Amino acid sequence: MKINEGKLDRNLRMSTGLILIGLAATGIIGLWGYIGVIPLLTGAIGICPIYSLLGKNTCPVGTR
């Protein structure tokens, strides 16, 4: 699979994932906060399976 996430998209995903996991770990939100693992992993590897299914790509042309 090819990278289909741009730099901003990846950073937002990883930040959101870390925030959700941190809130869940401290008990501020429930266990559902561990769903933040998904955006964290997709942001870390740069591939979003849903983007692939929809044909979306936020990655600049030069870095695909």
Buried (B, 14 or more C-beta within 10 A) or exposed (E): EEBBBBEEBBEBBBBBBBBBBEBBEEEEBEEEBBEBEBBBEBBEEBBBEEBEEEEEBBBEEEEE
